[in-house]
Amino acid sequence: MSRAILTAELTELIAAALELVLVQQATLDRAYSKVFSGQRLVASDQAAVTTHVGALLRKLNLYAALAHVNLPVAAGQLNHVFAAYLQANQLKSPSIKPLTNQDAFAQRWSLLQDNGALLDGCPAWLDKLGQAQLADKWPAERAALAAEPTRFIRANWLKTDRERLAKRLEKEGVTTQTVRGVASALQVTNHSALFRTDTYQAGWFEQQDAGSQLVADALDVQPGMRVIDACAGNGGKTLALAAHMQGKGRLLAMDVEQWKLDNLKKRAKRAGAHNIETRLIASSKTIKRIAMSADRLLLDVPCSGLGVLKRHPDTKWGDTAERLPVLAELQAHILTSYSRMLKVGGKMVYATCSIMPSENREQVDQFLAEKPQFKLLKDETLWPSLRGFDGFYYALLERIAE
């Protein structure tokens, strides 16, 4: 942990973020945005807040059990869970009292040591799902998803390369190291305020998990191609594709939400990605108008996020379990409908940030059974337990007939 003693100010900020997520049901990103708004925190203090909030949320059910609090956490009981977190990690705060003396707390802790799922912060619904879908692989992945996330950035090849980026960041106090097997990735090795750097403002990098960078690499885009990112969102992978294209060709970023495309436009301007065009998917007619037109197509579909839980631990405590059937239906629809944009001889990547086969290979197999004009070239699951990246899946398919 970053601090043995938390100041009253940091304690208040951590508690405020937890309140927003657990009581007001805000997303973790929005909670941080609200808590940090108007604050003038040094980078180490901001990192301390995000570190402690993330650590508590990743194992929320464990700390709730230690505090004898049932989930979901009620507003009046949140301080007890926070106190259990501090005591379990040998942290102190002037404004949070320990739950009990250390000997009694140690006895509570010992009673939970045989519960592997609880120690990994895994809710019962997720543990059941993981066991059913991943069998012997699940315990290692469950543990990996409970770890603190690593910070990765992607060098923007439109403006620099990885080596020049690392040297410039070092002058601004950001230490990094290269990432084996991911040509554009650097791992950030200290608690630096990345978005306050002149290097970021100049568009030299984007914060993006190394696994996410590999998904973009898998599409094998080349300069001069017509490329479509049909589920672009805020555009992390869109910008990675633009870097591969070196500004040559046409890159169409599409989404069903205009505000995401508006954010992407701002990011693209900073990155110097001038060949990106955005288009709102207003209806099925939007897809029909550009049928059979793409050399490359990325379908980074909406998913459960069960591969990126260490970065978005709040997902475990929301309504993800109930949304899974709806998401599966949406994924199948997008794969069937949007694939019409790919021309014969073109290639597409179907991708998720989940490690569950029901969202991944099973969806692809079902699609191929119904669409013989496509063939699978390769697929891969990026397991969190193997390299410390977030968990992703991608399948590279080729259209072989109309």
N, C-alpha and C positions, 0 to 999 in steps of 0.2 A: 504494500500500500504506500501511497505517496506521502502520507503524513501520520505520525503517531498521535499528534494532538491537532484537532481541527479547531480553528478559531470560531468564535460565535458567528461572525459574518459568513464564513463558508458553510457552517452548519445550517444557517438560515436559508442559504441559496439551495443547498442540497434538499432540505425539507420542502422548499417551495416547488422544486422540480418534481419531487416524488408525489406531492399533493396533486399537481397538474396531471400527472400520468395515471396515478392509481385512483384518485377520487373524481377528478374532472374528465378523465379518459382522453386526455390530449395525447397525440403521438409524441414520442421522445424528442424528435427534432423540433417540434413546435414548442414543447416545454422548455428546451434549452434556449430557443430564440426569445421566448418571453422572459425567462429568468435573467438572461444576459443583456436584454435590452436596457440601455441607459447606464449600464455598469461600466466601470473603467478598471477591469481586472487585469493584472499581469498574466502572462501566458501560463505560468505555473499554477496560479489560483484557478483559472478557468479549467485547466486540465484536471485539477484536483476535484472540482465539482463533477465533471463528466465521468471521471474515473470512479468515484464513489457511488454516484447514481447508477451507473452501468453495472457495477459490481453487485450492488444490492438487488437490482432488478433481475440480474442473471440467476440469482439464487433466492428469489423472493420467498418461495414456499419453505425453504430451509430456515430462513430467519423468522418467518411467521411461526413455524413449528417451535423454534427455540423460545419465542415470545408467547407461546400458547394462544396465538391469534389465528382464527379461521380466515381463509381466503374466500371471496375477495376482501381486501383490507378496508375496513370502515375508517372514516376520517379520524375518529377519536382514538383508533388503535394504531395509527401509523407511527406515532412516536415510539410505541413499544417495539415495533418491528425495526425501526431505526436504531433503537438502543441495543437490540439483539445483534444487529449487524456490527455495531461498534465494538461490543463486548467480544463477539466471536473473532474479530480481527485485531483485538488488542489495541483499539483506538479509543481516544478520549475526546470529549467535548465539554466545555464549561456549561453548556445549556442542555445537555442530555444526561440524565442519571442512569447508572447501570441498573439492569433489571433486578439483580440479586448479587450476593457475594460470589467470588470467582469459583469457589469449591462447588457451590450449588449449581452454578452455570455449567461447570465442567461435567457434572452428573447428567444434566439435560443433554449435553453434547454427546456423551458416550452412549446414550440410549438410541441415538439416531445413526450410529456408525455402520449399521448393517443395511441401511436403506440407500443403495447406490443412486437410484433415481432422484431421491431427495437431496443427496449431497451434490448432485450435478444440477440442481435447480430445475428439474424436469417435471412438469405437471403430469398427472396420471394419464390424461387423454393422449398426450404426446408420447409418453413412454409406451403405451399400448400400441400406438400407431407405428412407432419406430421398431418395436419388436416384431410386429406383423410384417412389415415391409422390408426390413433390413436384417432381421435375424441376428446372426453372430456379429455382424458389422456394427450393430447399433450401440453397444456400450462405449466403444471408442469414439464414435461420432457424437454421442450424447455428451461425453466428457469434453470433447473439443469445442462443442457449441457453448459450453459454460465458461470457456477461457476468455481472458481479456483480448479484444481485437487488436490486431496489428495495423498500424497506419501505413498505407501505401499511396504513392502518387504516380501519375503517368506523365512522362516527358512528352510535351507537345512537339512532335516532329515537324510541324509547320513553322516552328520558330527556333528550335534548338535540338540538341541531342542529350542523351542521358548524362554523359560525362560533363558537358558544359553546365547543365542544370545543377548537378551536384556541387560543382565548384562555386557557382553563383549563390546557391542556397547556403553553403558553408559560410560565406562572407556575411550572411544575414543571421547567423546563429542557428541554422537548421542543419543537423547532422543526418546523414543518410548512408545507406549501403545498397549495392546492386542486388537484384533478385534473380537467382539462377533460373534460366528457362523462360523468362519474361523480358523481352528485349527493351520494352519501354518503361519498366517499373523500377522505382526506388522505394526502399523501406525507410520510413522516417524513424530515427532511433532516439530522439529526445522529445521533450514536451515543448514544442514550438508552436507559436500562433501562425500557422501556415498562411491563412487568408489575410494576414496583416502585412505580409512581405511584399516588397516591390516586385519580386519575381512572379508572384501570383498575379498581381495587378497587370503585369506585362503580358500575361497569357502564356507563360512558359510551361505551366503544368496544370493538371486537374487532380483532385483527390479521387482516387479510384482503386478499388481492391485489385490485387494482382490477378485473382481468378477472373474477375470481370474483364480485365484486359485480355486474358486468354480467349474468352468467348468472342470478343470482337476480332481477335486475330484469326479465329477459326473460319471466318467467312471468306478470307482470302480475297479481299477487294484489291483492285489495281487501279492506278490512275487512268482516267478516261472512261471508266465504266459508268453505267446508270445503276445506282444503288438505292434501295429503299429500306429505311428503318421504320417499320410499320407500327411499332409500339414504342415510340421514341421516349416518352415521358419527359424528364428534364434533360435528357440528351447525353448522359455519360458515354454510352457506347457509340452514339451518333458522332460525337467529337473524336472518338478513337478511330472510327472509320474514316472520317475526314482527313485525319493525319496520315493514314495509309494511302489515301488518294492524292495527297500532295496538291490539293486544290484543283485537280484536273478531273473533269467528268461532272456528273450531276448526282447529288446526294439529297434525296427527298426524305424528310423527317415527318412522320405522321403520328397523330394521336387523336383520341376522342375528347381530350380536354384542352381547351385553348390556352389556359393559364400556364400549363406545362410547356407548350410550344413557345409562349412568350418568354418564359425563363430561358429556354434553349436559345432563342435569338440573341439574348444578352450574352450568354456564355460563348456562343459562336463568334460574336463580334470581338470579344476579348481574345479568343483563341486564334483569330485570323482565318477562320474556316468560312471563306466567302462562297463556297460552292454548295452550301446547305440551303435548301428551300423548305419551308414548313407548310404543312397542309392539314387542316382539321378534317377528320373523318366524320362527316355529318350524317352519312347514311351509306347503305350498300352501293349506291350509285358512285360514290367516291372511289370505291375499289374497282368497280366495273369499268370506269373510264380509263383506267391504266392497266387493264388486264394484259398479261403476256408481254410486259414492257421491261421488266427488271433483269439485269445481268446477275445481280446479287440481291437477296432479300433477307433481312433480319427480323425474326419474330421473337422478341424478348417478352414473352407473354406474362400477364398478371398471374401471380402464383401465391402460395402460402407464405413464402419467405422463410421456410424451414431450413434453409442452408445458411442464412445470415443472422441467426438468432443471437450470436455473441455481439453483433453490432446493433441489432434491434431487439433487445430482450423483452421489450414491452409487448411484442407480438404474442408471446406465450400466454399472457394473462388477459388477452382480449377475446374476441369472438372467432378466432381463427378456426377452431374445431368445427364450428357451425358453418363456416364459409367454405370449407373444403369441397363439398359436392357442387356448390355453385361455381367455384373456381374451375373445377374439372370440366364442367360443361362449357364454360367460357373459353377455356384453352382449346378444347376440341373444335369449337365454332371458329375461333380465330385461325387455327391451323388449316381448316378446310376452306374457309372463305378467303383469307388473305393470300393463300398460296397461289390463287389465280393470277396474281400480279407477276409471277415469275415466268420468264420466257423459256422455251425449249432449249436445253443446254445450259441454262442458268442454275445457280446453286443458292440454297437458302439454309439458314441456321435457325432451328427451333431451340429456344433457350429458356431456362428458368433459374431462379435463385433458390431452388429447393433441391434436396437430395432424395426425395421420396419417388420411387419408381412409378407410382400411380400418376404423378404429374409429368413424368419424364419418358422413359422408354415405353411404358404402356400406352401413352398418348401417341407416340410415334408409330408403334406397331399397329394401333387401331387405324390411324390415318393411312398407312401404307396398304393395309388390307382393303381399304375402300378406294384408294387412289393408286392404281397400278402404274400410272404415268410418272410416278416418282420412285426413286430408289435411294436407299440409305448408303452413304459413303463411309461414314464413321460416326461414332458417338462417344461421349466421355462424361463421367461424373467426376467433378473436382471435389474430392473428399476433404473436409476441414481437418481431419485427423492426420493427413499425410504431410502437408506443407505449411499449415498455418494460415492458408488463405480462407476466405469465406467459401461456402459450399455452392456450387453451380452445376448445371447440366447443360450440355449442348449436343445437338444432333445435326450433322451436315448432310443435306439431301440434295439430289440433283433432279431436275425435271427432264425426263427422257422422251416424253411424247405430249401431244396436246390432250 
